[in-house]
Amino acid sequence: MRDMLGRNELIAVEQALHLMLHSSALKTSDEIDISIEEAYRFILSRDICSPENLPHFAKSTVDGYAVKSSDTFGATEGFPSYLKIIDEVLMGEVPLFRITKGEAAKIATGGMLPEGTDAVVMLEHTQLIDETTIEVVKPVSPGGHVIQIGEDVKKGERILEKGTRLKPQDIGALAGLGITDITVFRKPIVSVIGTGDEIVPPEKPLAPGQVRDINSYTLSGLIQEAGGTALKRGIIKDDYSSIRGIMEECLKDSHMVLITGGSSVGSKDLTENVINDCGKPGVLFHGLSLKPGKPTIGGIVDGVPVFGLPGHPAAIVICYKLIVQPVLYRIAGLCANKNPEIKKNVRARISKNISSSPGREEHIGVTLEEREGEIWAIPLLGKSGLITTLSKADGTAVIPLNKLGVHKGELVEVRFF
């Protein structure tokens, strides 16, 4: 989209994201079958329903005595109920006896209720009179201190939804139901291409005018953190044929491609041309109403999302979080309502006046501290090319598109890293 002078028009982040996420060309990662032992942080590609009731027997939630609840009604410390102990429930075994009126059986937490009982009296609410008799000093209602059959999970009930990223407790639930193999989305492979004649690997000494590769390592960590597999594809010179060659290689085995540098207007800025020439539909936007991150490019090449990201390290992180990561979550199969980023925002008071450029959504690196029971955001002001600005920050304070700045003490949204 260009203006009357042939320049790329800037669009809002939300509009750019909508173009990417709602493109019919965008594809989700393929499915694979894996063991639950290796499934942590994978995303389910199908709903999982319980093959059985859990628990499959009524069991005690406390240490005490299995009883007929009616035998305890009205019991108090002054007028206790007296019950005869006839047996003990052994853990992991089915009790082969039956409880009748006026009887009880000793039971531990997790023990199976014997036939004839409907509740468990806590040990603390009984007194042992002799080896075979207890007095109950507090009544228990039917079902008291008992987990009933299927109370946790009923057979056929959906326990995990398609699009769920598996947590340790999810894996535990699957194990508890006897489910040991599941179908998940393959973790997306994201190729990271560094461009720039001035960029050198971190292990090399610097010559005048050179800088070490920061962005490939930053992006690799962010990708892994989001559940993807990062492939650093090297540092490519600012040359059309070189960039196109590595791009075509990446498109063969990647679910997403990120190109750093080469996205702003200039004689060596070739990313837009390469994306358009490699496949359809090509570039969907070039230029965001965002600071830092204005020259960001987004496109799709034959189903593979491709982003051209600015070269400045701070801009890389902002653009990744706002534009790249939501698309990565989508192709990874993550359910939209399970996006973990929605839990990473907080409202805080800004500690100083901050001006911003009109017509741009601005992100300012901040640290957070508590002052008299309130959270305050302390800006870390610095140019977008500075390496340590975001490294020191807890997150970014957001100045919306339609604001010219914020005043000291004003509430702002802070997005955590």
N, C-alpha and C positions, 0 to 999 in steps of 0.2 A: 504494500500500500504506500503510494507516494503522494507528495503534495504537488502544487502547481509548478514548483521549481525542480521537480524530479527527485527530491529528497525523501527518504523514508519517513513516514509519519510515525510519531510515537504513540503507542497504545498502552492502556492501563494493564497492570499485572493480571487482574482478573480476566480481562478480555483475552490476553495472550494465552493464559492457562485454559480458558474455555476453548479456544481454537485447537489447542493440542489435545485436550482430553476428549473432545467431542468429534474429533476427526474419525471418519469411518475407516481410515487407513491404519489406525493404531491397532496393534495386535497384542494379545496377552501371551505371556510365556507359556510354553507347552507343559504337559503333565508328566510326572514321573511317580513310580511306586517306590516307597522307601520304608525302612523299619522305623518304629518309633524311637529307637535308640539314637538315630541320627536326624530326627525330625525337628529338633529344637530350632525355633525361629523360621522354619519353613511356613508357607501359607497354604492352607487347605484349599484344594480345588473342587471338593465335593462336601456336602453336608455329611456329618457322621451321626448315625442314630444308634441308640443302645441295643445290643443284641439280647439283653437280659435285664431283669430287675436288679437294682442295686440299693440296699442289700437284698439278697435273695432269701434271707431269713430275718425274723424279728430279733433284734439284739439290744443288749443293755448299753446305756450311755454312761453308767456309773458303776462303782463297786457297791454291792449291797446284797439284797435278797429278792429273788423273783417271787411274786405273790399274786393272789387274786385281790384286785384293788378293793373289792367290797369288804374284805376281811379287815381293812384298815380304816374304814369310814368312822369318823368320830374319835379317832385315837388322839390323846393328848398326853402330856407328861404326867398329869394327875390321874388319868384314866386310860392307860395304854392298852393296846390290843396284844394278846399273847398268841404266838404262832410256833408251831413245831417244825424244827429243821429236819427234813427227811433225806436230803442229799445235797450234792454240790455239782454245779455245771462246770465241766472241764473245758478249757479253751480249745477251740478247733474240733470239738466233738459234738455230736448230736445227743442231747440228753434222752435217755431211754426210759425215763420215769415220767409219771404224771402227778401234778399237784392237785390236791382236792381241798375242800374248805378247811381252814384252820392250819394249813401247811405252808411251808416256804422252802426255798432252795438257795443256798449261797451261790452268788454269781459275780463274776468280774466284768469290768468294762469290755464290751465287745462279745461277751458270751451270748449264746443262743438261748432264747427263752424256752423253758420246758412247756410241754402241753399242759393246759389248764391255767396258765398265768397270763395276765394282761398288763402287768406293771412291775416296776422295780422300786423297792424302798431303799433310799440311800443308807449306807452304813452308819452315817452320822446321826440318822433319825431312829436308830435302834439301840437297845441295850441287851447284851448277852447275859441271860439269867443262868443258864448252865450249858452243857455241851449240846443239848437238843432243843433249847427253848430261847426265843428272843421276845422282847417286848418292843412294840412299835409305838413311838411317841408322837408321830406326825403322819396324817393320812396321805395317801397317794391316789391320784385320779386314774381312771382307765387310760392306758397308753403313757403314763408318766415314766420318764426316764427310759423310754424305749424308742428306737428307730424301727418303724414298721417296714414290711416288705415293699420295696419300690419307692420308699419315701424320698430317697436321694435321687434316683433315676428310675423311671418306668420303662419297661421294654418297649422299643419302638420310638421313644422320645428322642428328639434331636438334642444332642448334647454339645455339638460344636458346629458352627455355621461356616459354610463356604466363604472364603475370604478372610478367615481368622488366622492371624500369625500365632503360632503355637508357643505358649509359655510353659515353663517347667510343670506347673500345676495341671495344665492341659494334658501333657504327656503322662502325668501320674494318673489322671482320670481315665485315659485310654488303657493304661496298664491294668487299672482296677476292673475294667470291663472285659479284659481279655483280648483287647484289640491291639495287635502287635505290628500290623502292616497297614499303611494308609497311602492315599493318593494326594499329592501336593503339586503346586506349581514349581517348576524348576527356578532356582534363583537366577534372576536376570544377569546376563553378562554385559558389563558396561565397559566399552573401550574408551580410554582417555588418551587423546592425542595432544601433545604440546607443540605449539608452533612458535617460531621466532628465531631469527638469526642470532639474537643476543642471549638466548637461553642455553645453559649448559647443565649437565648432570651434577648433583650435589657433591659427588666425590672429586670433582675436578677443581683446580685452582682457578680463580677469576682473573681474566685479562681485563684491561680497561674497557668499559662499556658493556660488560657482560653481567648477567645475574643468574643465580642458580635456580633450578626448577623447584618451585614451591608448590605450584598449583596441582601438578599431577599427584603429589603425595597428599595434599589436602583433600582433593576429590576422592582419591582411593579410600581414605579413611571414612569420609562421609558416605560413600557408596556401601562399604561394608557395614557401617553402622545402620544403614537402612535395610540391610538384608540382601544386597546385591553382591556380585563378584566383580571386582575391579581388575582390568587389564591395562597396565601402562604400556602404550604402544610406541613410546619413544618421543624424541624431540625432532620435529620435522622443520626443514627450512621453509622460509616464506616463498614458496615456489608452487605454482598451480599444479604442475604434473606430479610433484612430490606429495602434496596434500591429497590430491585426488587418488593417487595410487594407494596410499595407506588407508584412505577412506573406503575404497572399494574392497580392500582386504578385510577391514573391520566389519563391513556390512554382511560378509559371508557367515560370520560366527558370533555376532553380537546382537543383543536385544536393544541396545542404546549406544550412541556414540556421542562423546563430548569432545569438542575442539576448543582449546584455550588459546586466547590471543587471536589476532586476525579478524576481529568482528567489528572494529570501528571503521570509519571512512578514511581511506588512504590508499596509496598506490599498491601496497602489499597486502591489502585486506581482501583475501580471496575466498573466505569461507562461504559467503553467500553464493558465489558462482559455483563452487564445488558442490554444494548441497543441491542446487537446482539442476546441475548437469548429471548427477549420479542417479536420479530416479524421480518418480512422482509420489506425491504432489509437489515436493520440494519445499521451499521456504514458505512458512505461514505468517511469520512476522519478523521484522528487523527493526528493533528500537523500542525501548520501554520507557514509560513515564516513571522512572525509578532512579534513585540516587543512593548508593552507587549501583551501576548496572545498566545504564542507558543503552549501550550498543548491542545488547544481547540479541542473538538470532535463535529462532526456533523453527524446526521443520520436520517433515517426515519423508523418508526415502524408502519406498516399497515396504511400508509397514514398520520401519525402524525409526524411532524418534532420534533426531540429531540436533544438538545445540551448539551454537558458537558462543562461547563465554568470554567476557572481557579478561584482559591479562592481569589486572590488579588483584592481589590476594584477597583483600576485603570484599571486593565486588564478586569474586568467585563464590564465596560462602553465602552471601546474600542471595545471589541469583540461583544458586543450587537449591537453597531452602525454599525459595518462593516459587520457582518454575520447574526445576529439574526433578526434585524429590517427589512432588505430587504425581508427575508422569511416571516416575520409576515405580512408585507404589501401585499405580494403575496397571502397568504391564506385568508387575509381579503378582497381580491378582488380589491385592489387599482390598477388602470391602471398604467402601467410602466412609461408612460410619464408624470404622475402626481405626481411622487415621490417628496415630499416636501423637501427632503434632497438636491436635486440639487440646491436649492435656498439658501443653508446654507453654501456655500463655499466662501472664499475670498482669494485674493493674498496679501501677506504681506511680509515685509522684516524682516528677523530674526535678533535679536539684538546681537547675539554672535555666535561664532563658535560652532558647535555641531557635534560630531563624532557619527557614528552609526555602528551597527554590519553588516558586509557584508552578503548579501543574505537575509536580513530581511527588510520588510517594517516597519519603526519605527514611532510611534506616540508620540509626546512630548506635554504635556500640556502647553498652553501659555495663557497669557493675551494680549489684544490688546490696543495700544494707538496710537494717532496721533502725528506725529512729522513733522512740516513744510509741511503739506499737504499730507503726506504719512502715510500709516498704517504700524506700526511695531509690530512684534510678540516677546514678552518677555518670554523666556522659564521659566517654573516652574520645575526645575529639582528636582527629588526625586525618591525614589524607588517605585515600583509598589504596595507595600503593604501599603503605606502611605494613610491615609484616606482623608486628606485635599488637596492633590495635585490637583485633578481634581475639587474639590469643589470650589477652588479659580480660576480655569481656565475658559476662555471664549470658548475655543475649543482646538483642537490639531493641531499642525503643522506636516505635513506629509513629512517624508524623504523616497523617493521611494526605491524600492527593490534593484535597481542597483547602488545606490549611497553609498559612504562611509562616507558621512556627508555633512554639508552645512557650508558655510563661512558667517561671519557677513556681513549683507547687502544684501545677496542673497534672491531672491524672493522664497517663499514657499507657498504651498497651506495650508490654515487653514480651518478646518471643525468645524463649530459651534456646540455646544451641543444644 
